[in-house]
Amino acid sequence: MLGAGACGSLAGFLKLWFERRDAFARARREHIEDLAQWRRELQDTVNELQEWAEFWRQMSADYAWQLRQNGLEPHTTAVEPDHPHS
């Protein structure tokens, strides 16, 4: 049987242990929420950039078509990307 001091020490230890565990879990949840928010913001930025890239691709295709319709051959300084895994 434990004395009153030992019971108090054990109770204090257990309380501290549970508080630390809860604090760690709370911090972990907050980190996960932050990561999720950053991922959503990054995905929004990627989507916006893809929309702009598609806009300019369509715009350049339209201009090239208009030039060809008027007997001109469009020339570009664009460099095709190197795709080593293709």
NULUMKOL-93805 format. One record per residue (C-alpha): x, y, z; residue in three letters; residue number from 1. Coordinates in Angstrom, 1 decimal, padded with zeros to 4 digits. Each point is the difference from the previous one (the first is absolute). Layout:
BEGIN
KOLMAR:px:py:pz:r:k
KOLMAR:X:Y:Z:ala:NUM $
...
! end
This chain:
BEGIN
KOLMAR:px:py:pz:r:k
KOLMAR:000.0:000.0:000.0:met:1 $
KOLMAR:001.3:003.5:-000.9:leu:2 $
KOLMAR:000.1:002.8:002.4:gly:3 $
KOLMAR:-001.7:003.4:-000.5:ala:4 $
KOLMAR:003.3:001.6:-001.3:gly:5 $
KOLMAR:000.5:-002.8:-002.5:ala:6 $
KOLMAR:-003.6:000.2:-001.2:cys:7 $
KOLMAR:000.3:003.7:-000.4:gly:8 $
KOLMAR:003.3:-000.3:-001.9:ser:9 $
KOLMAR:-001.5:-002.7:-002.3:leu:10 $
KOLMAR:-003.1:002.1:-000.6:ala:11 $
KOLMAR:002.1:003.1:-000.8:gly:12 $
KOLMAR:002.2:-002.1:-002.4:phe:13 $
KOLMAR:-003.1:-001.4:-001.8:leu:14 $
KOLMAR:-001.5:003.4:-000.2:lys:15 $
KOLMAR:003.2:001.5:-001.5:leu:16 $
KOLMAR:000.3:-003.0:-002.4:trp:17 $
KOLMAR:-003.6:000.4:-001.3:phe:18 $
KOLMAR:000.4:003.8:-000.3:glu:19 $
KOLMAR:003.2:-000.4:-002.1:arg:20 $
KOLMAR:-001.7:-002.7:-002.1:arg:21 $
KOLMAR:-003.0:002.3:-000.7:asp:22 $
KOLMAR:002.3:002.9:-000.7:ala:23 $
KOLMAR:002.0:-002.1:-002.5:phe:24 $
KOLMAR:-003.2:-001.2:-001.7:ala:25 $
KOLMAR:-001.4:003.6:-000.2:arg:26 $
KOLMAR:003.3:001.2:-001.5:ala:27 $
KOLMAR:000.0:-002.9:-002.5:arg:28 $
KOLMAR:-003.6:000.9:-001.1:arg:29 $
KOLMAR:000.9:003.6:-000.4:glu:30 $
KOLMAR:003.0:-001.0:-002.2:his:31 $
KOLMAR:-002.1:-002.2:-002.1:ile:32 $
KOLMAR:-002.6:002.8:-000.4:glu:33 $
KOLMAR:002.8:002.4:-001.0:asp:34 $
KOLMAR:001.3:-002.5:-002.6:leu:35 $
KOLMAR:-003.5:-000.5:-001.4:ala:36 $
KOLMAR:-000.5:003.7:-000.3:gln:37 $
KOLMAR:003.4:000.5:-001.8:trp:38 $
KOLMAR:-000.8:-002.9:-002.3:arg:39 $
KOLMAR:-003.4:001.6:-000.9:arg:40 $
KOLMAR:001.7:003.4:-000.6:glu:41 $
KOLMAR:002.6:-001.7:-002.2:leu:42 $
KOLMAR:-002.6:-001.9:-002.0:gln:43 $
KOLMAR:-001.9:003.2:-000.5:asp:44 $
KOLMAR:003.1:001.7:-001.4:thr:45 $
KOLMAR:000.8:-003.0:-002.2:val:46 $
KOLMAR:-003.5:000.1:-001.4:asn:47 $
KOLMAR:000.2:003.7:-000.7:glu:48 $
KOLMAR:003.3:-000.4:-001.8:leu:49 $
KOLMAR:-001.4:-002.9:-002.1:gln:50 $
KOLMAR:-002.9:002.2:-001.0:glu:51 $
KOLMAR:002.3:002.8:-001.1:trp:52 $
KOLMAR:002.3:-002.5:-001.9:ala:53 $
KOLMAR:-003.1:-001.4:-001.8:glu:54 $
KOLMAR:-001.2:003.6:-000.8:phe:55 $
KOLMAR:003.4:000.9:-001.6:trp:56 $
KOLMAR:000.2:-003.3:-001.8:arg:57 $
KOLMAR:-003.4:000.6:-001.6:gln:58 $
KOLMAR:000.9:003.6:-000.7:met:59 $
KOLMAR:003.2:-001.0:-001.8:ser:60 $
KOLMAR:-001.8:-002.7:-002.0:ala:61 $
KOLMAR:-002.6:002.6:-001.1:asp:62 $
KOLMAR:002.7:002.4:-001.1:tyr:63 $
KOLMAR:001.8:-002.7:-001.9:ala:64 $
KOLMAR:-003.2:-001.0:-001.7:trp:65 $
KOLMAR:-000.7:003.6:-000.9:gln:66 $
KOLMAR:003.5:000.4:-001.5:leu:67 $
KOLMAR:-000.4:-003.2:-002.0:arg:68 $
KOLMAR:-003.4:001.2:-001.3:gln:69 $
KOLMAR:001.8:003.1:-001.4:asn:70 $
KOLMAR:002.8:-001.9:-001.6:gly:71 $
KOLMAR:002.6:000.5:002.7:leu:72 $
KOLMAR:002.0:-002.7:001.7:glu:73 $
KOLMAR:000.3:000.7:003.7:pro:74 $
KOLMAR:003.5:-000.3:001.5:his:75 $
KOLMAR:000.7:-000.4:003.7:thr:76 $
KOLMAR:003.0:000.3:002.3:thr:77 $
KOLMAR:-001.6:-002.4:002.4:ala:78 $
KOLMAR:002.2:-002.9:001.0:val:79 $
KOLMAR:-001.6:-003.4:000.3:glu:80 $
KOLMAR:000.7:-001.5:003.5:pro:81 $
KOLMAR:002.3:-003.0:000.2:asp:82 $
KOLMAR:-001.9:-003.0:001.4:his:83 $
KOLMAR:002.6:-002.7:000.8:pro:84 $
KOLMAR:-002.7:-002.4:001.3:his:85 $
KOLMAR:-002.2:000.2:-003.1:ser:86 $
! end
